[in-house]
């Protein structure tokens, strides 16, 4: 890194302080009597069931349907994905295949106790996959006065629906002709209907939609290359292993031959509570002050710069969790999630201590201030990279094993998941998320930001004393 101008210290410091204030306190306005969040702050964090409580609910097939193990896995996937779409990552879920049950627990929305029946009803809404001729911009499913289902586009034109969820027995992924594809197994009725549809739409699109009851969503729109008059159908289209699995899971989710029934539910009391959380915040402030005093006393100017970088990383971690950045979805923060943030901050403190010690050693060898800073940062970089890359690998494993299916992380670990057995999403996933984010932030603040600020401030005449860097004059 070339020598940086003096203003860079003030630019980076100002950005860190601005991020700290806005991520802690947010930016809010008023629209009449309604508060509007222009920038989300710490109070917008969604806390897990261990902190604020929530709901525990048991789902199963309606009408005592005897579901297969594959169908129960699909039911769990449906519930997991619906929670993830609502940015809820503290959802503990487990499949009891012997009794055809999915046991699920999730926190209250926005920290407020709500009507559990309404919340559960959104999760239990039936989903069905629909194969529709063409690619309409919108699909609307309604019921007429006689109770008949009507499927139209946004202009009210009737749409032609061929295969539905009841016709699909299973969707799976395969690797054929050097490409990833999705294969569909249809029952006898579905095979006949699909043959007619592919003949009718030869050279045109048959779009695949999910009907969630309250809304519809297009999950794929393949073009018909040939008439499929029997056997399994194959959907191709430049899929990756992950996108092919996502499509197959979506079709399986919408092909369940039963409705979802709520067997039982209960209110979950918080393990810790918000009062304990406030105590943790106070303890964190005291801990930061003590660390700052130690770093400044031990390492002088590099220690002070390190404290500013640590503050920036903490602010960025809170911003990621709360939904501060519009391009990063917020997620539920649990006690293990808080532990992940603390662990990553500890890693940054360790990184800054290593760098500061290296700078002192280089000064003791007789190097100039500029030379000591350059050598100290260079010598410590490999150790910092090793520690954080290890954390990233562990975090990816935790998110892949304990996270919801269909994510990037679970897709990466698909060949190895059999080694771990049944796992639940939730608290460990939250720990993995915060540790992964913290490891990346360590490079931003613990390496680049602190390095830039220290090199910039060292150019001021008043700070050109070796004693300010732990050396002897």
C-alpha positions as CSV (number, residue, x, y, z in Angstrom):
1,X,0.0,0.0,0.0
2,X,1.4,3.3,-1.0
3,X,1.8,6.2,1.5
4,X,-1.6,7.7,2.2
5,X,-2.2,11.4,2.5
6,X,-2.9,13.0,5.9
7,X,-6.7,13.5,5.2
8,X,-7.2,9.7,4.9
9,X,-7.2,9.3,8.7
10,X,-10.0,11.8,9.1
11,X,-12.0,10.4,6.2
12,X,-11.9,6.8,7.5
13,X,-12.5,7.9,11.1
14,X,-15.4,10.0,10.1
15,X,-17.0,7.1,8.2
16,X,-16.5,4.8,11.2
17,X,-18.1,7.3,13.6
18,X,-21.0,8.0,11.2
19,X,-21.6,4.3,10.8
20,X,-21.4,3.8,14.6
21,X,-24.0,6.5,15.3
22,X,-26.4,5.5,12.6
23,X,-26.2,1.7,13.2
24,X,-26.7,2.2,17.0
25,X,-29.4,4.8,16.9
26,X,-30.8,4.6,13.4
27,X,-32.4,7.5,11.4
28,X,-36.1,7.8,11.9
29,X,-38.8,10.2,10.7
30,X,-42.6,10.7,11.0
31,X,-45.3,10.0,8.5
32,X,-48.2,11.4,10.4
33,X,-48.3,9.4,13.6
34,X,-46.4,6.5,12.1
35,X,-42.6,6.3,12.7
36,X,-40.6,5.6,9.5
37,X,-37.2,4.0,9.6
38,X,-34.9,5.6,7.0
39,X,-31.9,3.8,8.4
40,X,-32.5,0.9,10.8
41,X,-30.8,1.0,14.1
42,X,-30.1,-1.5,16.9
43,X,-33.7,-1.3,18.2
44,X,-34.8,-2.9,14.9
45,X,-32.9,-6.1,15.5
46,X,-35.1,-9.1,15.6
47,X,-34.2,-11.2,18.7
48,X,-34.4,-15.0,18.9
49,X,-36.7,-17.1,21.1
50,X,-34.0,-17.4,23.8
51,X,-34.1,-13.6,24.3
52,X,-37.8,-12.6,23.6
53,X,-39.8,-15.8,23.4
54,X,-42.0,-17.0,20.6
55,X,-44.1,-19.9,19.4
56,X,-43.6,-23.7,19.3
57,X,-45.9,-25.5,16.9
58,X,-46.3,-29.0,15.6
59,X,-47.4,-29.5,11.9
60,X,-48.5,-32.7,10.2
61,X,-50.5,-33.9,7.2
62,X,-54.2,-33.2,7.3
63,X,-56.9,-36.0,7.3
64,X,-54.4,-38.5,8.8
65,X,-52.5,-38.9,5.5
66,X,-49.7,-41.4,5.8
67,X,-46.8,-39.3,4.4
68,X,-43.5,-40.8,3.1
69,X,-40.2,-39.7,4.5
70,X,-39.5,-37.7,1.3
71,X,-42.8,-35.9,1.7
72,X,-42.1,-35.1,5.4
73,X,-38.7,-33.7,4.4
74,X,-40.4,-31.6,1.7
75,X,-42.9,-30.3,4.4
76,X,-40.0,-29.3,6.6
77,X,-38.3,-27.6,3.6
78,X,-41.6,-25.6,3.0
79,X,-41.8,-24.3,6.5
80,X,-38.0,-23.5,6.7
81,X,-38.1,-21.5,3.4
82,X,-41.2,-19.6,4.4
83,X,-39.5,-18.5,7.6
84,X,-36.3,-17.6,5.7
85,X,-38.3,-15.5,3.3
86,X,-39.4,-13.5,6.3
87,X,-35.8,-13.2,7.5
88,X,-36.3,-15.5,10.5
89,X,-33.2,-17.6,11.0
90,X,-33.8,-18.6,14.6
91,X,-36.2,-21.3,13.7
92,X,-35.6,-24.7,15.3
93,X,-37.2,-27.4,13.2
94,X,-37.1,-31.2,13.4
95,X,-38.9,-34.0,11.5
96,X,-40.5,-36.9,13.4
97,X,-40.9,-39.3,10.5
98,X,-42.3,-42.1,12.7
99,X,-45.3,-40.0,13.6
100,X,-45.4,-37.7,10.5
101,X,-44.8,-34.5,12.4
102,X,-42.6,-31.4,12.0
103,X,-41.8,-29.6,15.2
104,X,-41.0,-26.0,14.8
105,X,-40.2,-23.0,17.0
106,X,-39.7,-19.4,16.0
107,X,-39.5,-16.0,17.7
108,X,-42.2,-13.3,17.8
109,X,-42.1,-10.7,15.0
110,X,-40.6,-7.4,16.0
111,X,-40.4,-8.5,19.6
112,X,-44.1,-8.2,20.2
113,X,-46.4,-11.0,21.4
114,X,-48.9,-11.6,18.6
115,X,-51.9,-13.8,17.8
116,X,-50.1,-17.2,17.5
117,X,-53.0,-18.6,15.4
118,X,-52.6,-15.9,12.7
119,X,-48.9,-16.3,12.6
120,X,-49.1,-20.1,12.4
121,X,-51.8,-19.8,9.7
122,X,-49.4,-18.0,7.4
123,X,-46.9,-20.9,7.7
124,X,-49.5,-23.6,7.2
125,X,-51.0,-22.1,4.1
126,X,-51.2,-24.7,1.3
127,X,-48.8,-24.5,-1.6
128,X,-49.3,-26.1,-5.0
129,X,-47.2,-26.2,-8.1
130,X,-48.9,-25.2,-11.4
131,X,-47.6,-25.8,-15.0
132,X,-49.1,-23.0,-17.1
133,X,-48.9,-22.5,-20.9
134,X,-46.8,-19.5,-21.8
135,X,-45.2,-17.0,-19.4
136,X,-47.8,-14.5,-18.0
137,X,-46.6,-11.5,-16.1
138,X,-48.9,-12.4,-13.2
139,X,-51.0,-15.4,-12.2
140,X,-54.1,-14.9,-10.1
141,X,-55.9,-17.8,-8.4
142,X,-59.5,-17.1,-7.3
143,X,-62.7,-18.9,-6.6
144,X,-66.1,-18.0,-8.3
145,X,-69.5,-18.0,-6.7
146,X,-70.0,-21.7,-7.3
147,X,-66.7,-22.5,-5.6
148,X,-64.8,-23.3,-8.8
149,X,-61.2,-22.3,-9.0
150,X,-60.3,-19.8,-11.7
151,X,-56.7,-19.0,-12.8
152,X,-56.2,-15.8,-14.8
153,X,-53.5,-13.4,-15.7
154,X,-53.3,-9.8,-14.6
155,X,-55.8,-8.8,-17.3
156,X,-58.4,-11.3,-16.4
157,X,-57.7,-13.7,-19.2
158,X,-58.1,-17.4,-18.4
159,X,-54.8,-19.4,-18.4
160,X,-54.3,-23.0,-19.4
161,X,-53.1,-25.1,-16.6
162,X,-51.8,-28.6,-17.4
163,X,-49.8,-30.5,-14.8
164,X,-50.5,-29.7,-11.1
165,X,-48.9,-30.8,-7.9
166,X,-51.2,-33.8,-7.6
167,X,-49.7,-35.2,-10.8
168,X,-46.1,-35.0,-9.7
169,X,-44.7,-37.9,-7.7
170,X,-41.2,-36.7,-7.4
171,X,-38.7,-34.1,-8.8
172,X,-35.0,-34.9,-8.7
173,X,-31.7,-33.6,-10.0
174,X,-29.4,-35.5,-12.4
175,X,-26.3,-34.8,-14.4
176,X,-27.0,-35.7,-18.1
177,X,-25.0,-34.8,-21.2
178,X,-22.6,-32.7,-19.2
179,X,-25.3,-30.5,-17.7
180,X,-27.4,-30.4,-14.5
181,X,-31.1,-31.1,-15.2
182,X,-34.3,-31.6,-13.2
183,X,-36.3,-34.8,-13.8
184,X,-40.0,-35.1,-13.2
185,X,-41.8,-38.4,-12.3
186,X,-45.5,-38.1,-13.1
187,X,-48.4,-40.4,-12.4
188,X,-50.3,-41.9,-15.2
189,X,-52.8,-39.0,-15.4
190,X,-50.0,-36.5,-15.3
191,X,-48.1,-38.2,-18.1
192,X,-51.1,-38.0,-20.4
193,X,-51.8,-34.4,-19.6
194,X,-48.1,-33.4,-19.9
195,X,-47.9,-35.1,-23.3
196,X,-50.8,-33.0,-24.6
197,X,-49.3,-29.9,-23.1
198,X,-45.9,-30.4,-24.6
199,X,-47.5,-31.1,-28.0
200,X,-49.5,-27.9,-27.7
201,X,-46.6,-25.8,-26.6
202,X,-43.8,-27.3,-28.7
203,X,-41.2,-24.5,-29.3
204,X,-43.0,-22.3,-26.7
205,X,-42.8,-21.9,-22.9
206,X,-44.5,-23.8,-20.1
207,X,-43.9,-21.8,-17.0
208,X,-43.9,-23.3,-13.5
209,X,-45.6,-21.4,-10.7
210,X,-46.0,-21.9,-7.0
211,X,-49.5,-21.0,-5.6
212,X,-49.2,-20.1,-1.9
213,X,-52.8,-19.3,-1.5
214,X,-52.2,-15.6,-0.8
215,X,-49.9,-15.1,-3.8
216,X,-48.2,-16.9,-6.7
217,X,-44.5,-17.0,-7.7
218,X,-42.8,-18.2,-11.0
219,X,-40.0,-20.5,-10.2
220,X,-39.0,-21.5,-13.8
221,X,-40.0,-21.0,-17.4
222,X,-38.5,-23.7,-19.6
223,X,-39.0,-23.9,-23.4
224,X,-40.5,-27.2,-24.8
225,X,-38.0,-28.8,-27.1
226,X,-39.8,-32.0,-27.8
227,X,-43.1,-33.7,-27.2
228,X,-42.9,-35.9,-24.0
229,X,-45.5,-38.6,-24.6
230,X,-44.5,-41.0,-21.8
231,X,-42.0,-41.6,-19.0
232,X,-40.2,-38.9,-17.0
233,X,-39.9,-35.3,-18.1
234,X,-36.6,-33.5,-18.1
235,X,-36.1,-29.8,-17.5
236,X,-32.8,-28.3,-18.7
237,X,-31.5,-24.8,-19.0
238,X,-28.0,-24.0,-17.9
239,X,-28.6,-25.0,-14.3
240,X,-25.9,-25.2,-11.7
241,X,-26.1,-28.0,-9.2
242,X,-27.5,-25.5,-6.7
243,X,-30.2,-23.9,-9.0
244,X,-31.3,-27.4,-10.2
245,X,-31.7,-28.5,-6.6
246,X,-33.6,-25.4,-5.7
247,X,-36.0,-26.0,-8.6
248,X,-36.5,-29.7,-7.7
249,X,-37.1,-28.8,-4.1
250,X,-39.6,-26.1,-5.1
251,X,-41.6,-28.6,-7.3
252,X,-41.5,-31.2,-4.5
253,X,-42.7,-28.6,-2.0
254,X,-45.7,-27.8,-4.3
255,X,-46.4,-31.4,-5.1
256,X,-47.4,-32.5,-1.6
257,X,-50.6,-34.6,-1.9
258,X,-51.9,-33.3,1.5
259,X,-52.8,-30.0,3.2
260,X,-50.7,-28.9,6.2
261,X,-52.5,-29.3,9.6
262,X,-51.5,-27.6,12.9
263,X,-51.5,-30.4,15.4
264,X,-50.6,-28.3,18.5
265,X,-48.8,-25.1,19.5
266,X,-47.5,-23.4,22.7
267,X,-46.1,-20.1,23.7
268,X,-42.3,-20.2,24.4
269,X,-41.0,-18.1,27.3
270,X,-37.6,-16.4,26.8
271,X,-34.6,-18.0,28.4
272,X,-32.9,-14.8,29.1
273,X,-35.3,-11.9,28.6
274,X,-34.8,-8.3,27.5
275,X,-33.6,-7.1,31.0
276,X,-30.7,-9.6,30.8
277,X,-30.0,-8.2,27.3
278,X,-29.7,-4.7,28.7
279,X,-27.3,-6.0,31.3
280,X,-25.2,-7.6,28.6
281,X,-25.1,-4.2,26.8
282,X,-23.8,-2.4,29.9
283,X,-21.2,-5.2,30.4
284,X,-20.2,-4.8,26.8
285,X,-19.7,-1.1,27.1
286,X,-17.6,-1.6,30.3
287,X,-15.5,-4.3,28.5
288,X,-14.9,-2.0,25.5
289,X,-13.7,0.8,27.8
290,X,-11.3,-1.5,29.7
291,X,-10.0,-2.9,26.4
292,X,-9.5,0.6,25.0
293,X,-7.6,1.6,28.1
294,X,-5.3,-1.4,27.9
295,X,-4.7,-1.0,24.2
296,X,-3.8,2.7,24.5
297,X,-1.6,2.1,27.5
298,X,0.2,-0.8,26.0
299,X,0.5,0.2,22.4
300,X,0.0,4.0,22.4
301,X,-1.0,5.4,19.0
302,X,-1.5,2.0,17.2
303,X,-3.7,1.0,20.2
304,X,-5.9,4.1,19.8
305,X,-6.3,3.5,16.1
306,X,-7.1,-0.2,16.8
307,X,-9.9,0.9,19.2
308,X,-11.5,3.0,16.5
309,X,-11.3,0.0,14.1
310,X,-12.9,-2.3,16.7
311,X,-15.7,0.2,17.1
312,X,-16.2,0.3,13.4
313,X,-16.4,-3.5,13.2
314,X,-19.0,-3.7,16.0
315,X,-21.1,-1.0,14.3
316,X,-20.9,-2.9,11.0
317,X,-21.9,-6.2,12.7
318,X,-25.0,-4.5,14.2
319,X,-25.8,-2.9,10.8
320,X,-25.7,-6.3,9.1
321,X,-28.0,-7.9,11.7
322,X,-30.5,-5.1,11.8
323,X,-31.1,-4.6,8.1
324,X,-29.2,-1.3,7.9
325,X,-28.0,-2.1,4.4
326,X,-30.8,-2.4,1.9
327,X,-28.9,-5.1,-0.1
328,X,-28.4,-7.4,3.0
329,X,-31.5,-8.9,4.6
330,X,-31.7,-8.7,8.4
331,X,-31.8,-11.9,10.3
332,X,-32.7,-13.1,13.8
333,X,-30.0,-12.6,16.5
334,X,-29.8,-15.2,19.2
335,X,-27.5,-15.7,22.2
336,X,-25.1,-17.8,20.1
337,X,-25.3,-15.1,17.4
338,X,-24.1,-12.5,20.0
339,X,-21.3,-15.0,20.9
340,X,-20.3,-15.0,17.2
341,X,-20.0,-11.2,17.2
342,X,-18.0,-11.2,20.4
343,X,-15.7,-14.0,19.0
344,X,-15.1,-12.0,15.8
345,X,-14.3,-8.8,17.8
346,X,-11.8,-10.8,19.9
347,X,-10.2,-12.0,16.7
348,X,-9.8,-8.4,15.6
349,X,-8.3,-7.4,18.9
350,X,-5.9,-10.2,18.6
351,X,-5.0,-9.1,15.0
352,X,-4.3,-5.6,16.2
353,X,-2.2,-6.8,19.1
354,X,-0.1,-8.9,16.7
355,X,0.4,-6.0,14.4
356,X,1.3,-3.6,17.2
357,X,3.8,-6.0,18.7
358,X,5.4,-6.4,15.3
359,X,5.7,-2.7,14.9
360,X,7.4,-2.5,18.3
361,X,9.9,-5.3,17.3
362,X,10.7,-3.5,14.0
363,X,11.4,-0.2,15.9
364,X,13.6,-2.1,18.3
365,X,15.6,-3.3,15.3
366,X,16.3,0.4,14.4
367,X,13.8,0.9,11.6
368,X,12.2,4.2,10.9
369,X,8.5,4.7,11.9
370,X,7.4,4.3,8.2
371,X,9.5,1.2,7.8
372,X,8.3,-0.3,11.1
373,X,4.6,0.2,10.2
374,X,5.1,-1.3,6.8
375,X,7.0,-4.3,8.0
376,X,4.8,-4.8,11.0
377,X,1.6,-4.9,8.9
378,X,3.3,-7.2,6.4
379,X,4.7,-9.6,9.0
380,X,1.4,-9.9,10.8
381,X,-0.8,-10.4,7.8
382,X,-0.2,-14.1,7.3
383,X,-1.2,-14.9,10.9
384,X,-4.3,-12.7,10.6
385,X,-5.4,-14.4,7.4
386,X,-4.8,-17.9,8.9
387,X,-7.0,-17.2,11.9
388,X,-9.9,-15.6,9.9
389,X,-9.9,-18.2,7.1
390,X,-10.2,-20.9,9.7
391,X,-13.2,-19.1,11.2
392,X,-14.8,-18.7,7.7
393,X,-14.4,-22.4,7.0
394,X,-16.0,-23.3,10.4
395,X,-18.8,-20.7,9.8
396,X,-19.6,-22.1,6.4
397,X,-19.9,-25.7,7.8
398,X,-22.2,-24.5,10.6
399,X,-24.4,-22.5,8.2
400,X,-24.5,-25.4,5.7
401,X,-25.3,-28.1,8.3
402,X,-27.6,-26.2,10.7
403,X,-29.1,-23.8,8.2
404,X,-32.2,-24.1,6.0
405,X,-32.1,-26.3,2.9
406,X,-31.7,-24.7,-0.5
407,X,-29.1,-22.1,0.5
408,X,-25.7,-21.6,-1.0
409,X,-24.0,-23.1,2.1
410,X,-26.2,-26.3,2.2
411,X,-25.6,-26.7,-1.6
412,X,-21.9,-26.5,-1.1
413,X,-22.0,-29.2,1.6
414,X,-24.6,-31.5,0.0
415,X,-22.1,-34.3,-0.7
416,X,-21.1,-34.3,3.0
417,X,-24.4,-33.7,4.9
418,X,-24.9,-37.5,5.4
419,X,-22.0,-37.4,7.8
420,X,-23.9,-35.1,10.3
421,X,-27.3,-36.7,10.5
422,X,-30.6,-34.8,11.2
423,X,-30.0,-31.2,12.2
424,X,-32.2,-28.3,13.2
425,X,-31.9,-24.8,11.9
426,X,-31.7,-21.9,14.3
427,X,-29.3,-20.9,17.0
428,X,-26.2,-22.5,15.6
429,X,-27.0,-21.1,12.2
430,X,-27.2,-17.6,13.8
431,X,-23.8,-18.2,15.4
432,X,-22.3,-19.3,12.0
433,X,-23.8,-16.2,10.3
434,X,-22.3,-13.7,12.7
435,X,-19.0,-15.4,12.8
436,X,-18.8,-15.5,9.0
437,X,-19.7,-11.8,8.8
438,X,-17.3,-11.0,11.6
439,X,-14.4,-12.8,9.8
440,X,-15.0,-10.8,6.7
441,X,-15.2,-7.6,8.7
442,X,-11.9,-8.4,10.3
443,X,-10.2,-7.8,6.9
444,X,-12.1,-4.6,6.3
445,X,-11.5,-3.0,9.7
446,X,-8.8,-5.0,11.4
447,X,-6.5,-4.9,8.4
448,X,-7.3,-2.3,5.8
449,X,-9.0,0.4,7.9
450,X,-6.6,0.3,10.8
451,X,-3.6,0.1,8.4
452,X,-4.9,3.1,6.4
453,X,-5.5,5.2,9.5
454,X,-2.2,4.4,11.1
455,X,-0.2,5.1,7.9
456,X,-2.1,8.4,7.4
457,X,-1.8,9.7,10.9
458,X,1.9,8.8,11.1
459,X,2.6,11.5,8.5
460,X,1.7,14.3,10.9
461,X,4.8,15.9,12.5
462,X,3.3,15.7,16.0
463,X,3.1,11.9,15.7
464,X,6.6,11.3,14.3
465,X,7.9,10.1,17.7
466,X,8.9,6.4,18.1
467,X,7.7,6.5,21.7
468,X,4.1,6.8,20.4
469,X,4.5,3.5,18.7
470,X,6.1,1.6,21.6
471,X,9.7,2.2,20.6
472,X,12.5,4.1,22.2
473,X,13.6,7.5,21.0
